[in-house]
């Protein structure tokens, strides 16, 4: 895998991606809250998972 030094994404492409991701993300948040976790716990867990995945792509240190 090549090392990523910068990311350039058009606003239009980013908006399109968000439109696809957001409904599933909202479903995940609702389902996890319904399982007994607080909104804060869910959002922190999701943020950490995203940070780990992002770090793997750009080869930066992980958030702990």
SVG drawing of the C-alpha trace seen along z (x, -y; Angstrom):
<svg xmlns="http://www.w3.org/2000/svg" viewBox="-34 -21 38 25">
<polyline fill="none" stroke="black" stroke-width="0.4" points="0.0,0.0 1.3,-3.4 1.8,-6.0 -0.7,-8.8 0.7,-12.3 -2.4,-14.3 -6.0,-13.9 -7.9,-15.9 -11.6,-15.3 -14.0,-17.5 -16.9,-19.0 -19.4,-17.4 -17.9,-13.9 -17.7,-14.3 -21.3,-15.4 -22.4,-12.4 -20.4,-10.1 -22.0,-11.6 -25.4,-11.1 -24.7,-7.4 -23.0,-6.9 -25.3,-9.0 -28.5,-6.8 -26.5,-3.7 -24.6,-5.7 -27.9,-7.0 -29.3,-3.4 -26.1,-2.2 -26.3,-4.9 -30.0,-4.3 -29.6,-0.5 -26.6,-0.8 -28.4,-3.2 -31.4,-0.8 -28.9,1.9 -28.4,-0.1 -25.4,-2.3 -25.5,-6.1 -25.3,-8.4 -21.9,-9.6 -20.6,-6.0 -21.8,-5.3 -20.3,-8.4 -17.0,-8.0 -16.8,-4.3 -17.6,-5.3 -15.1,-8.1 -12.3,-5.8 -13.1,-3.2 -13.0,-5.8 -9.7,-7.3 -8.2,-3.8 -9.3,-3.1 -8.1,-6.5 -4.8,-6.0 -4.3,-2.7 -5.0,-4.4 -2.7,-7.4 -0.2,-5.6 -0.4,-8.0 -0.4,-7.2 -3.7,-5.8 -5.9,-7.7 -6.0,-6.1"/>
</svg>
